[in-house]
Amino acid sequence: MNDKKTNKLAIAAFVAAAAFTGAGYYVQSTIDSQDSTSSVSVEQDGKYQLGKHYLKLDKTYPEYKGKVVEYINYLCVHCNSVVPKVESFDEGKDVVEVLHIGSPVNNFQEKLFFAIKDMGRGDVHTLIQEKAVKGKLANEDQFISFVVSQGIKKEELLSKMESKSVSEKIKKANAMAFESGISGTPSFIIDGQYVLNIGEISSWDMAFDVMEEIYNKEMK
């Protein structure tokens, strides 16, 4: 069996497993949220394996070469809990780019996310997430009010949310997530061409170890 077909089957198996467990947008990753350095499993030479611990996508994304794309959702508890690990991983690298996926029925949060991103206020994302996962932002008005409280003008925010630029970015982010088999958050696309093989990743420590190795081998 050729490598391309093998990769297709591996990704298909991952997507099927996600569907079987009820995974979908707004669903949190099934990776164990507990730190567990003892559970990190590596090959004898200390290297993680392509095709086992991480998979190469059939469709790659040159615009994200040298980047680690993190997909989040404002209501995702695990997204909030791994923020310190993401920040630690990205320290001295500056390669992480955060995108948002949500419900195909109501894309309010995505509009809000990309509007804030377009306005150069990415610092607000984590603050929104911290309040949302605690149930303090229960509806759209509360989301908007909180963002406005951070110094963003309401009129400009609402206008940006309905802009063509934001609409195009939502479509692009959703298409890339779908094509990459991403069905939960947080999820990562590494170097524009790899995703973690969730079935082989036993903890977030291991997930970031794998990404660190890919970075050292291919992204420096």
C-alpha positions in Angstrom: 0.0 0.0 0.0 1.5 3.4 -1.0 2.2 6.1 1.6 -0.6 8.4 0.3 -3.2 5.7 0.6 -1.9 4.8 4.1 -2.2 8.4 5.2 -5.7 8.6 3.8 -6.8 5.5 5.7 -5.2 6.8 8.9 -6.9 10.1 8.7 -10.2 8.5 7.8 -9.9 6.2 10.8 -9.3 9.2 13.1 -12.4 11.0 11.7 -14.5 7.8 12.0 -13.4 7.4 15.6 -14.3 11.0 16.3 -17.7 10.5 14.8 -18.3 7.3 16.7 -17.6 9.1 20.0 -19.9 11.9 19.1 -17.2 14.4 18.3 -18.0 17.5 16.4 -17.4 21.2 16.6 -17.9 22.5 20.1 -16.7 19.1 21.3 -13.6 19.0 23.4 -10.6 16.9 22.6 -10.5 13.4 24.0 -6.8 13.8 25.0 -6.4 13.2 28.8 -6.5 16.6 30.4 -4.2 15.4 33.2 -0.5 16.0 33.1 1.2 12.6 32.8 4.9 12.7 31.9 5.2 9.0 32.7 2.7 8.2 30.0 4.8 9.7 27.2 5.7 6.9 24.9 8.5 7.3 22.4 10.5 5.1 20.1 13.8 3.6 21.3 15.8 6.3 19.5 13.7 9.0 21.3 11.9 10.0 18.1 8.2 10.1 17.5 7.1 8.5 14.3 5.4 10.1 11.3 2.4 7.8 10.5 2.1 6.7 14.1 2.2 9.7 16.5 1.4 12.3 13.9 0.0 12.1 10.3 0.7 14.0 7.1 -2.3 15.6 5.5 -3.1 14.8 1.9 -3.7 18.5 1.4 -1.1 20.8 2.8 -1.3 24.5 3.6 1.8 26.4 2.4 0.5 29.7 4.0 1.0 28.0 7.4 4.4 26.6 6.7 6.5 27.3 9.8 3.3 27.8 11.9 1.3 25.8 14.4 -2.4 26.5 14.0 -4.5 25.9 17.1 -8.2 25.5 16.7 -10.2 26.6 19.8 -13.7 27.3 20.8 -14.6 29.9 23.4 -16.7 27.4 25.4 -14.1 24.7 25.4 -12.8 24.0 28.9 -9.7 22.1 27.6 -8.8 25.0 25.3 -8.7 27.2 28.4 -6.7 24.7 30.4 -4.0 24.2 27.9 -3.3 27.9 27.5 -0.2 27.8 29.7 1.2 24.8 27.7 0.6 26.7 24.4 2.3 29.8 25.8 5.2 27.7 27.1 5.6 25.9 23.7 5.4 29.2 21.8 7.9 31.0 24.0 10.8 32.1 21.9 9.2 30.6 18.7 6.2 32.9 18.0 4.7 30.3 15.6 1.3 29.7 17.1 -1.7 31.1 15.2 -5.1 30.7 16.9 -8.3 30.1 14.8 -11.8 29.4 16.0 -14.4 26.8 15.0 -17.9 26.5 16.2 -21.4 25.4 15.4 -22.4 25.3 11.7 -25.8 26.5 12.8 -24.8 29.6 14.6 -21.4 31.2 13.8 -21.7 34.2 16.2 -18.6 33.2 18.2 -16.6 32.8 15.0 -17.7 36.2 13.8 -16.7 37.7 17.2 -13.3 35.9 17.2 -12.2 36.9 13.7 -13.6 40.5 14.1 -11.4 40.9 17.2 -8.5 39.3 15.4 -8.9 41.7 12.5 -9.0 44.6 14.9 -5.6 43.7 16.3 -7.0 42.8 19.8 -6.0 39.1 20.0 -5.2 39.7 23.6 -8.9 39.6 24.4 -9.4 36.0 23.2 -8.1 34.4 26.4 -10.1 36.8 28.6 -13.3 35.8 26.7 -12.5 32.1 27.0 -11.8 32.4 30.8 -15.2 33.9 31.4 -17.1 31.8 28.9 -16.0 28.4 30.3 -17.1 29.6 33.8 -20.6 30.3 32.4 -20.3 34.1 32.8 -21.0 34.8 29.1 -24.3 33.0 28.6 -25.6 34.8 25.5 -24.6 37.0 22.6 -25.3 40.3 24.4 -23.0 39.3 27.3 -20.2 38.4 24.9 -20.5 41.8 23.2 -20.7 43.7 26.4 -17.6 42.0 27.8 -15.6 42.7 24.6 -16.7 46.4 24.7 -15.6 46.5 28.3 -12.1 45.7 27.1 -11.9 49.0 25.1 -13.3 47.9 21.8 -16.0 50.2 20.3 -19.3 48.4 19.9 -20.2 49.9 16.6 -16.9 49.0 15.0 -17.1 45.5 16.4 -20.5 44.8 15.1 -19.6 46.2 11.7 -16.5 44.2 11.5 -18.4 41.0 12.5 -20.5 41.4 9.4 -17.7 42.3 7.1 -16.6 40.4 4.0 -13.1 39.9 5.4 -14.4 38.1 8.5 -16.8 36.0 6.4 -14.0 34.9 4.2 -11.8 34.0 7.1 -14.5 31.9 8.7 -15.0 30.0 5.5 -11.3 29.4 5.1 -10.8 28.3 8.7 -13.8 25.9 8.6 -12.7 24.5 5.2 -9.2 23.8 6.5 -10.6 22.1 9.7 -12.9 19.9 7.6 -10.2 18.9 5.1 -7.8 18.1 7.9 -10.3 15.9 9.8 -10.5 18.2 12.8 -13.6 17.5 14.8 -12.9 18.8 18.3 -11.0 21.5 20.2 -8.3 22.2 20.9 -6.7 20.7 17.8 -3.5 21.6 16.0 -2.2 21.7 12.4 1.6 21.7 12.5 3.8 23.3 9.8 0.9 23.4 7.5 1.1 19.7 6.9 0.7 17.5 10.0 -1.9 16.7 12.6 -1.5 14.7 15.8 -2.8 11.1 15.7 -5.1 11.3 18.7 -5.2 7.5 19.1 -1.5 7.5 19.9 -1.5 10.6 22.2 -2.1 9.8 25.8 -1.7 13.3 27.4 -1.3 16.9 26.7 2.4 16.6 27.8 2.9 14.0 25.1 1.0 16.2 22.5 3.3 19.1 23.1 6.4 16.8 23.1 5.4 15.6 19.6 4.9 19.2 18.4 8.2 20.2 19.9 10.0 17.5 18.0 8.3 18.4 14.7 9.3 22.0 15.3 12.9 21.1 16.0 13.2 18.8 13.0 11.3 20.8 10.4 10.4 24.3 11.5 13.6 25.9 12.9 
